[in-house]
Amino acid sequence: MNENVRKRNALLAQTVIKGLQSRNMTGYYAETREDALALALSLIPEGSTATMGGGMSVHEIGLVKALKEGNYNFIDRDEMEDKRAAMLAAYDADFFLASANAITQDGVIVNIDGNANRVSAIANGPKKVLFIVGMNKVCSDVDGAMKRARNVAATTNAQRFGLSTPCAKTGTCMNCKSPDTICCQFLITRFSRHTDRIHVILVNDNLGF
């Protein structure tokens, strides 16, 4: 990443963190993926139960690997035969790990989901939610965040999963009602009523989609 972009990101991250604080959420800044991993592990006590509902950024900083290899109870739905049981277990977890499809400069978090297990757990259930968010996800406002979520994140994920949706073929959202659509549930997190529940680590790197 260009050094000037990194400097700009570092300054912008402080604006996002202030926005999160105004919304009763806690923000952090990590200069590198390694810093983000160390910070995430400092927030998750050993022995904690943790899980996730998908999110490349969590994998990209090495957090899933560290939790699996460490003294934690990590519920991995990909390794469980009963996927529904794994999804339900998330609602009683100590930590739910996620990324964001987009986040605004003033701290509003936007996510789109197909099965809704991810957005529902973000909204309610797990004791704490920990977001890992690359600075490439930051948008100026909610409108821009929604456009990014639909035209970048959802489209890329539809292609990654090999889905037969118009966006997978055109590279842009067509506002479809395809049986394969993953744009089923939209969650805009603009405030947390529960202090110390939602934590966001902003990483000065391009993470996820």
Secondary structure as GFF3:
##gff-version 3
##sequence-region A 1 209
A	DSSP	alpha_helix	3	22	.	.	.	ID=ss1
A	DSSP	beta_strand	26	30	.	.	.	ID=ss2
A	DSSP	alpha_helix	33	43	.	.	.	ID=ss3
A	DSSP	beta_strand	49	52	.	.	.	ID=ss4
A	DSSP	alpha_helix	56	60	.	.	.	ID=ss5
A	DSSP	alpha_helix	63	69	.	.	.	ID=ss6
A	DSSP	beta_strand	73	75	.	.	.	ID=ss7
A	DSSP	three_ten_helix	77	79	.	.	.	ID=ss8
A	DSSP	alpha_helix	83	89	.	.	.	ID=ss9
A	DSSP	three_ten_helix	90	92	.	.	.	ID=ss10
A	DSSP	beta_strand	95	98	.	.	.	ID=ss11
A	DSSP	beta_strand	102	104	.	.	.	ID=ss12
A	DSSP	beta_strand	109	113	.	.	.	ID=ss13
A	DSSP	alpha_helix	117	123	.	.	.	ID=ss14
A	DSSP	beta_strand	128	134	.	.	.	ID=ss15
A	DSSP	three_ten_helix	135	137	.	.	.	ID=ss16
A	DSSP	beta_strand	138	139	.	.	.	ID=ss17
A	DSSP	alpha_helix	142	148	.	.	.	ID=ss18
A	DSSP	pi_helix	149	153	.	.	.	ID=ss19
A	DSSP	alpha_helix	154	160	.	.	.	ID=ss20
A	DSSP	alpha_helix	166	170	.	.	.	ID=ss21
A	DSSP	beta_strand	185	189	.	.	.	ID=ss22
A	DSSP	beta_strand	198	203	.	.	.	ID=ss23
###
